[in-house]
Structure formats: structure tokens, C-alpha cells
């Protein structure tokens, strides 16, 4: 009897193993019953997050380059160092305590002020007779110019972006600087991304390849004028617009702290 029972149990066990191997059997293997580590929705979410992170890293890298090129961008503004050459700056105001050389977020149909301020003039009379400079946006944008504020008795015989301006009664500097021009601009559409402003020589130029200014009392005394950029190079920007990472709602003010 014991032998018969053992034989019956062996047969039953063999039948159970065969049933487990038959497709469609109700008995599930360990692998068929495992849950996936990630659902398709979670996989897609991870993929999207990866793309967002790559875009963020790319934007940070681009802004890092701009931060190195625009001097002290978004930080406390300081007057250019006196090194024996005149320097032209673009600021958001005349008062250094409240001025900046960046507009972090540009909104369409909102007026913005740009002040062109000359520092460290080297003429003996301290009285400017005229100034030459060109400026441009990169990438190119064409804002509406709401106002042009020239000094008294000044005349610009160039254009808004190729300024060749004489001061009919001279322009005296105070505390080693003077505002030579003020524009109020309005952008009629959102900017596509970070936008830089460059200063360049005019066409034609009184001094080949350079911006320039002269002495009111001695007009023949022409002096080189350099941009307030890194190394005083025309290939480096002096002002930044729309320095924002929109996907992270992070303004330039937050990003620049990474590079201090």
C-alpha cells in the first residue's frame, strides 16, 4: 500500500509538471507574473525629463559664455577702470547705484531705456565736441524707438544705429563721465532668446577701425573710444537682453550666481 501510494504521488507530480509546461495553462511562471520596473507612461516621463535636462544644460552653457563676455553682467555696476582710453558704456540708467547692463526679461510692448555713457575721456579741455559709434543687436531685432534724447544743441548726421554726432555747445564731463545719448525702445514681439548688444566703429569712421570722440575746443584732437566689453574688444558684447531660461522659470539673476 505504501509503495502504491508513493507511485500514485509520483505520477500526480509528473502530471502537474507537464501541465505547467503547456501554453495557456493557468499556472503562471515567475517571469510571466513579474511586474515591469517602469510602465510605458513612466518611461515616457523619464524621457521627457531627460530632454528637459539636456535643454537646461545647453541653456546654462550658452548663458555661461555670455556671462564671461559681458563684463559684470547683472552684478553691481562699476565705472570702467581708467587706463588712458575713453570707454563707451550702455546702461539701463545714468546712476551706477541703480543701473544695470542687462535686462533679464524683455516683454513686448513695454518701454525700455538705454543710456550711452562715455567714461574716462582724455581730452585736455574736458569738453566733448562730438562722438562716433555704431551699435547692433545679435540676433538682429528691430524695436520701435519711442524717444531719442540728445544733449542740447547736438546734431546726429548719421542714423539711429550709426551715430555720428556733434555737440554744438560742447559737452562737459562730470565725475569723469557724461551721457551722450539716451534711447527709449519698445519691442513689438517677444525676443526669441538671449540677445546681445555690441558697439562698433561707424561707417565711415574718422579713425579707421575705431569708435572716436574729439575735443570741442580743438576738433582736430581725435581720440579712440573703446567699448565697455571684455578686453575692450568689438567682438564682445556690452549689454544683454532677455537672459532667461523659460523652461525653468529661471531669470538671469538666478543663473549668474552659478558663475560668481
Secondary structure by P-SEA (a helix, b strand, c coil): caaaaaaaaaaaaaaaaaaaaccccccccccccccccccaaaaaaaaaaaaaaaaaaaaaaaaaaaaaccccccccccccccccbbbbbbcccccccccccccccccccbbbbbbbbbccccccccccccccbbbbbcccccccccbbbbcccccccccccccccccccbbbbcccccccbbbbbbbccccccbbbbbbbbccccccccccbbbbcccccbbbbbbcccccccccccccccccccccccccccccccccc
